[in-house]
Amino acid sequence: MQWSGLQRSKTTQLPEERVGVFQSGRQIGSVPANFDPRTTPSKSVLYVLRDGEFARGAEGWIATASLGPGDLEAIAGFKWL
């Protein structure tokens, strides 16, 4: 694939920075470094991010204990450990 005279390699990957997500004192997954719970879309019509479900901590994002696996999986960019 050519872009502005530059050849793009199929193996070229941009660094994927991620931030940890913690729940009940342990890391359960991660989100992209640009994660913002106020603007991040849900991948499910059954779940919408609400204020207070995530708080920024020293090591990453802290998810409330009320968020279940389905809620977390609905968050765009969330990955389980």
N, C-alpha and C positions, 0 to 999 in steps of 0.2 A: 504494500500500500504506500503510495507516495503522498506526502504532505509538504508543500512548499519546497520541493526539491530534496526533502529528507526521507530516507528509507526507514520505515518503522519495522522493527524486528518483532517477530511473533513471541519472542521470549522476554521482551521488555515488560517489566512490571513496575508500577509506581509503588512506593512504600505505603503500606497500609497501617497507619497509626490507629491504635485502638485504646480505649480507656476501660478499665475494669468496672464491672457492675457487682455490687455486694448486696447480700440479703441475709439477715440474721447472723451477721458477723463473719460470713465466708463469701469468697468470690464465686459467683455462679456463671458469669459470662462476661461479655464485653460489648461495647458499642463503638461506633466511629468517633474519632477525636472531636469532630464537629457536632456531636449529639447535643441537641437542645430539647428538653422535654416539652417546652412551650410550642415548638414548631415542627417537631418530628411527626411524620404521618404514621398512622396505623395501617397495617396490611389487612386488617379485618374490619368489617362493618359492625362486628359484635363488641369491639373494644375501642375506646377513645382515651388517650392519655389525659389524666386530670391533674390539676394543681396539687402539689404535695406528695405525689407518688414517687418522685425522685428528688433527692437532695444531693448536692455536691459535697463530697467529703475529701479528706486529704489524699486518699489513695484512688479515688474514682467516684462513681455514682453509687448512691445508696438507695436501693429500691425498698419500698415498704413491704412488710410481711404479707399484706393483703393481696399483692400481685401474685397470681398463680402462673403456672407454666404456659397456659394458653395466652394470658395477657402479655407475658414477656416475649413470646414468639411472635405476637402481633406487632411488636415495635420494629419499625423499619431499621435494619442494620444490626439488630441484636443477634449475637452468636453465643451459644452455650459453650462452656469449657469442654 
